[in-house]
C-alpha cells in the first residue's frame, strides 16, 4: 500500500483496541454500578472551562 499502509494499519489497530475496551467495560458496568457511574461518553459538562483553566496554569509550564 506504499506510504498509506502504516497510518491505515495504526488507525485500524487503535480502533480495534478502543472497541474491544469499550465492549469489555460495558460488560463490567452491567455488573457493578460504581463502574457504570465512572464510564460515560463526554457530554456538554465535560467541556466546561472551569477546571481546564486551572489545569493549564499547571500543565503548560510543566511541558516547557
N, C-alpha and C positions, 0 to 999 in steps of 0.2 A: 504494500500500500504506500510505499515511499515515505514521504515526510508526514503524511496524515495518520499513519499507523500507530505510533506511540501515544499521541494525545487521545485517539479513539480508544485504545486499549486501557489507558488510565481512566478515562471517563466511565467506561463500562465497568471496570473494576471497582471504582468508588461507588457507582450506582448499585452494584451488586452488594457491596458491604452495607450501604445505607438501607436497602430494602431488607436484607437479612436481619440487621439490627432492629429495624422497625417491627418486623414480624415477631421477633423474639420478645421484645419489650411489651408489645401488645398482648402476647400470651401471658407474660408475667403480671401485667396490670389487671388482667381479669381475676387473678387470684389474690392480689394484695392491693388494698385501697390506698396505701401510702405511695406505692409506685404510680398508681393512677393519678394521684394529685400532682406528682412531680413531672409526669410525662404529658406534655401538651404541645400543640402546634402554636407557634408565635402568633399573637394577635395584636390588636391596637395598643394594649397596655404594655406589651413587650418593647415597644419602640418609643417610650416616653423619654424625654431628655433629662429628667430629674437625676437619675443615677449615672447617666452617661457623662455628664459634665464633671462630676466628682472623679469618675474613673479616668477620664482623660487628663485631669490635673496630675494624677499619679502615673498614669501609663505612658504618656508621651515623653516626659523626662527620662523615664526608665529605658525607653527604646533608644534614646540618644546616648 
